[in-house]
């Protein structure tokens, strides 16, 4: 209750070879969506390609490109680490 987001963005789970990873990610996404729904907060699902395209202009951008654009757009001193943090920030943008 400390923060009051007006919107929640969740990255769509995509098929991977590791079923445990997919299941864990899907479960975490479901918790985020459930919490948002209980508070009446709208949720949008985005594919990794959509997020990359929105931030870099290309849905096929490499992680380094996403990190560089997140750093630039958010005026950070250095790229977020690990690279997954840059992905999360890109989703928020």
C-alpha positions in Angstrom: 0.0 0.0 0.0 3.0 2.3 0.1 2.9 2.8 -3.7 -0.2 3.3 -5.9 0.6 2.2 -9.4 -1.9 3.2 -12.0 -1.0 0.4 -14.3 0.9 -2.9 -14.2 2.9 -4.3 -17.2 3.8 -8.0 -17.3 6.0 -9.7 -19.8 4.3 -12.6 -21.5 5.7 -16.0 -20.8 7.1 -17.6 -23.9 8.0 -21.2 -24.6 11.4 -22.3 -23.3 13.1 -25.6 -23.2 13.2 -25.5 -19.4 9.7 -26.3 -18.2 10.6 -25.4 -14.6 11.7 -21.9 -15.7 8.5 -21.4 -17.7 6.3 -22.6 -14.8 8.1 -20.4 -12.2 7.8 -17.3 -14.5 4.1 -18.0 -15.2 3.3 -18.4 -11.5 5.1 -15.1 -10.6 3.2 -13.4 -13.4 0.0 -14.8 -12.2 0.6 -13.4 -8.7 1.4 -10.0 -10.0 -1.8 -10.0 -12.2 -3.9 -11.3 -9.3 -2.7 -8.6 -6.9 -3.3 -5.9 -9.5 -6.8 -7.3 -10.2 -7.7 -7.3 -6.5 -6.8 -3.6 -6.4 -8.6 -2.7 -9.7 -5.3 -1.9 -11.4 -5.3 -2.4 -15.2 -2.8 -5.0 -16.5 -1.1 -5.2 -19.9 0.8 -8.2 -21.2 3.7 -7.6 -23.6 5.9 -10.0 -25.5 9.6 -9.6 -25.2 9.7 -8.5 -28.9 7.1 -5.8 -28.2 9.2 -4.4 -25.3 12.4 -4.4 -27.3 10.7 -2.7 -30.3 9.2 0.0 -28.0 12.5 0.8 -26.4 15.0 0.2 -29.3 12.9 0.4 -32.4 13.6 -3.3 -33.2 11.9 -6.4 -31.8 15.1 -8.3 -32.4 17.4 -6.1 -30.4 20.1 -7.7 -28.3 20.2 -7.4 -24.5 23.1 -4.9 -24.7 21.0 -2.6 -27.0 18.1 -2.8 -24.6 20.4 -1.9 -21.7 21.9 1.0 -23.6 18.5 2.5 -24.5 17.2 2.0 -21.0 20.3 3.8 -19.7 19.8 6.6 -22.1 16.0 7.0 -21.7 16.2 6.9 -17.9 19.4 9.0 -17.8 21.2 6.4 -15.7 24.9 6.6 -15.0 25.5 3.0 -16.1 23.5 0.2 -17.6 21.3 -1.7 -15.1 22.8 -5.0 -13.9 22.0 -7.8 -14.3 20.7 -7.5 -17.9 17.3 -8.8 -16.6 17.0 -5.6 -14.6 17.2 -3.6 -17.9 14.5 -5.8 -19.3 12.2 -5.1 -16.4 12.9 -1.3 -16.7 12.2 -1.5 -20.4 8.9 -3.1 -19.7 8.1 -0.3 -17.2 8.9 2.3 -19.8 
